[in-house]
Amino acid sequence: MSSVKSSSMWHFVGVCSIALPLSLSIAYCQTAAPPTASSNQSAPAAPKSSELLSPALSQISQAIVGLNISRWKAPGEVRSATQQNVDSIQRDLSGTLPGLLSTADAAPASVSAVFPVYRNIDALYDVLLRISETAELAAPPNEISSVSSALSKLESARTDLANAILNASKNTETEVVKLQASIQQAATAHPAPPPTTTVVNDGPPAKTTPAKRKKKPAAAPATTAPPSSSPSPQ
């Protein structure tokens, strides 16, 4: 009976631990629109994404390097799927994410520049969660604690990043409202002058000479033939 439960449990874990390449789930983020410089001068400076995420990313890197998945008490397919997830995270940390962070740090108040980082972190969290759930069932206590702590750290950093994006969006909306109000106030104080009409005088209109009608020739009088003379009787 216990062997049947164990087999069913690892089948469930195996399904939940299917490796999903992180590079595919966030590849579109590399095509994000270029950032625009923020014109907000009164709002506090937005924090850089790298400052919010670096401690959590560093802890994740240390946690996954310390995993000895080949010695976990799990079926081979589960260990293989978990190792693929770990490899996917390592590729993201060393390849995709640094470029996104560089773009976001160049314009920390730009939502279009920072949001791709959030999407990447969100996908990274999902993959690390799968590793943590598998570790709870198969890894030694020290590795369970390491992965769980890294996951908690990443969740907190993700929340901080989401709040920074929300604040940047609110600041942008505030500046747009102020700009619209300034434009409307300026238009009310200095109304535009009415349009002027320019009349071009080209002189009196040219006289037109009516066309002369040709007279029809008079009809020729009709000619009558002289009466014929008849012979007189003898």
C-alpha positions in Angstrom: 0.0 0.0 0.0 2.8 2.4 0.9 4.6 1.7 -2.4 1.4 2.6 -4.3 1.1 5.9 -2.4 4.8 6.7 -3.0 4.5 6.0 -6.7 1.4 8.2 -7.0 3.1 11.0 -5.0 6.1 11.1 -7.3 3.9 11.0 -10.3 2.2 14.1 -9.1 5.5 15.8 -8.3 6.9 14.8 -11.6 3.9 16.5 -13.4 4.3 19.6 -11.2 8.1 19.7 -11.8 8.0 19.6 -15.6 10.8 21.9 -16.7 9.6 25.0 -18.4 12.6 26.9 -20.0 12.6 30.3 -18.4 14.3 31.8 -21.5 11.2 31.0 -23.6 8.7 32.4 -21.1 10.5 35.8 -20.9 12.1 36.0 -24.4 9.6 38.6 -25.6 10.8 41.0 -22.9 14.0 41.6 -24.9 11.9 43.3 -27.6 10.5 45.8 -25.2 10.1 49.4 -26.4 13.1 51.7 -25.6 12.7 53.7 -22.4 11.6 57.3 -22.3 13.2 59.8 -20.0 11.0 60.9 -17.1 10.1 64.6 -16.9 9.0 64.4 -13.3 11.1 66.8 -11.3 9.0 67.1 -8.1 8.4 63.4 -7.4 11.1 61.5 -5.4 13.6 59.6 -7.5 12.5 56.1 -8.5 14.7 53.3 -7.1 16.7 51.3 -9.6 15.6 47.7 -10.3 19.0 46.3 -9.7 19.1 47.8 -6.2 15.8 46.2 -5.3 16.6 42.8 -6.8 20.3 42.2 -6.4 20.2 40.8 -2.8 17.5 38.3 -3.8 19.2 37.3 -7.0 22.5 36.8 -5.3 20.8 34.5 -2.7 19.1 32.5 -5.5 22.4 32.0 -7.2 24.1 30.7 -4.1 21.1 28.4 -3.3 20.9 26.6 -6.6 24.7 26.2 -6.8 24.6 24.3 -3.5 21.9 21.8 -4.6 23.0 18.2 -5.1 20.0 17.1 -7.1 21.6 13.7 -8.1 21.4 12.6 -4.5 17.8 13.6 -3.9 15.4 10.8 -3.0 13.2 11.1 -6.0 12.6 9.2 -9.3 15.1 9.9 -12.1 12.6 11.8 -14.2 11.8 14.1 -11.3 15.5 14.8 -10.7 16.0 15.4 -14.4 13.2 17.9 -14.6 14.4 19.7 -11.5 17.9 20.0 -12.9 16.5 21.5 -16.1 14.7 24.1 -14.0 18.0 24.9 -12.2 19.8 25.2 -15.5 17.1 27.5 -16.8 17.4 29.8 -13.8 21.2 30.0 -14.2 20.9 31.0 -17.9 18.4 33.7 -17.0 20.6 35.1 -14.2 23.7 35.2 -16.4 22.2 36.0 -19.8 18.7 37.5 -20.1 18.2 39.4 -16.8 21.4 41.5 -16.8 20.4 43.2 -20.1 16.8 43.9 -18.8 18.2 45.4 -15.6 20.6 47.6 -17.5 17.8 49.0 -19.6 15.6 49.5 -16.5 18.3 51.2 -14.5 18.9 53.7 -17.3 15.3 55.0 -16.9 14.0 53.8 -13.4 10.9 56.0 -13.7 9.8 54.6 -17.0 7.2 51.9 -16.7 7.9 50.6 -20.2 11.6 50.0 -19.2 11.0 48.5 -15.8 8.0 46.3 -16.5 9.9 43.7 -18.6 12.1 43.1 -15.5 9.0 42.4 -13.4 7.7 39.9 -15.9 11.1 38.1 -15.9 11.1 38.0 -12.1 7.6 36.7 -12.0 8.5 33.8 -14.3 11.7 33.2 -12.3 9.6 33.0 -9.1 7.4 30.3 -10.7 10.3 28.1 -11.7 12.0 28.5 -8.3 8.7 27.6 -6.6 8.7 24.2 -8.5 12.2 23.5 -7.3 11.3 24.4 -3.7 8.2 22.1 -3.8 10.3 19.2 -5.1 13.0 19.9 -2.5 10.4 19.7 0.3 9.9 16.0 -0.6 13.3 14.8 -1.7 16.2 17.1 -0.6 18.1 17.1 2.6 17.1 19.7 5.3 19.9 22.2 4.6 19.0 22.4 0.9 15.3 22.7 1.7 16.0 25.6 3.9 18.4 27.3 1.4 15.9 27.2 -1.5 12.9 28.2 0.7 14.8 31.2 2.1 15.8 32.3 -1.5 12.2 31.9 -2.6 10.9 34.1 0.3 13.6 36.7 -0.5 12.6 36.8 -4.2 8.9 37.2 -3.3 9.7 40.2 -1.1 11.8 41.8 -3.9 9.1 41.2 -6.4 6.6 43.1 -4.3 9.0 46.0 -3.9 9.5 46.1 -7.6 5.7 46.1 -8.3 5.3 49.0 -5.8 8.0 51.0 -7.6 6.3 50.4 -11.0 2.9 51.5 -9.5 4.4 54.7 -8.0 6.1 55.6 -11.3 2.8 55.1 -13.1 1.0 57.4 -10.6 3.7 60.1 -10.9 3.4 60.0 -14.7 -0.4 60.4 -14.5 0.0 63.3 -12.1 2.4 65.1 -14.5 0.0 64.6 -17.4 -2.9 66.1 -15.4 -0.7 69.1 -14.4 0.4 69.7 -18.0 -3.2 69.5 -19.3 -4.3 72.0 -16.7 -1.5 74.4 -17.6 -2.3 74.3 -21.3 -6.0 74.9 -20.6 -5.2 77.8 -18.2 -2.8 79.4 -20.8 -5.5 79.1 -23.5 -8.1 80.8 -21.3 -5.8 83.7 -20.3 -4.6 84.4 -23.8 -7.3 83.5 -26.3 -6.2 83.2 -29.8 -7.0 86.2 -32.0 -9.8 85.7 -34.6 -8.6 84.8 -38.0 -8.1 87.7 -40.4 -9.6 87.7 -43.9 -7.4 89.1 -46.6 -9.2 90.6 -49.6 -7.2 90.9 -52.9 -8.4 93.8 -55.1 -7.6 93.0 -58.7 -9.4 96.2 -60.1 -12.7 96.6 -61.8 -13.9 93.6 -63.7 -13.0 93.5 -67.3 -15.7 94.7 -69.7 -17.0 92.1 -72.0 -18.1 93.0 -75.5 -21.2 91.2 -76.6 -20.7 89.2 -79.7 -22.2 90.8 -82.8 -24.9 88.9 -84.4 -24.6 88.5 -88.2 -27.6 89.8 -90.1 -29.3 87.4 -92.3 -29.4 88.4 -96.0 -32.7 89.7 -97.3 -34.8 87.2 -99.3 -34.8 87.9 -103.1 -38.3 89.1 -104.5 -40.2 86.4 -106.3 -40.3 86.8 -110.1 -43.6 86.2 -112.1 -43.6 84.8 -115.6 -45.2 87.1 -118.3 -48.6 85.9 -119.6 -48.4 83.8 -122.8 -50.1 85.4 -125.9 -52.7 83.2 -127.5 -53.4 83.4 -131.3 -56.3 85.6 -132.2 -59.1 83.8 -134.3 -59.4 84.5 -137.9 
